Amino acid sequence: MCADAVLQEQSYHLEKQPESGRRRFLKLASGGLGALALLSGPLEAAVRRERYLSFYNSNTGETIRQVYWTPREGYIRQSLKEISWALRDHHNDLVKPFDYNVLDQLYALQLQLDSRIPIHVISAYRSPVTNDRLCESRRGVARNSYHIQAMALDVRLPNGRVSDLCRAARSLGAGGVGYYPRSNFVHIDSGPIRYWS
């Protein structure tokens, strides 16, 4: 089943975000983009240029490099649909429109890390059924996970240290950041600011 067909069956509410994309990204940036916050040139360029995501979904084998926001258009509906499809629940191909606050966090992480290779996504959207099954079989899976709301990503940086990824994610000063060094990934979400390991 293609991304368009699945997403047409489900509601796609881009207007659920009260803040404009630029204002949200500026707030994220002013909240602390680490080294970027100290450099006005790169930060300003990051806000004014088009935003793209480059990631590899380790569960589906799909690689995405997609522009999802431009200064002229704002968030691009078709791009967000394709990104949401790539971040679907791989257990059952269910799709939920991804919260673009967490997509902006992933974009800011890419800038912060200046990585030339795609970030690996190891967990994205989880349907309630999948999340319940994981809760029963694994420790540490939250019943009310932000993954169910398409507001969370578990990521790793190939050929990079998970501690560096965690430090970069925390320096953004946005959302939740979970550090899982034994499993070699970092959780990011667009919920309240909080940190755990």
Beta strands, then each sheet from edge to edge (+ up, - down):
strand 1: 51-57
strand 2: 62-70
strand 3: 74-75
strand 4: 119-123
strand 5: 152-156
strand 6: 176-180
strand 7: 185-189
strand 8: 194-196
sheet 1: 3+ 2- 1+ 4+ 5- 7+ 6- 8-
end
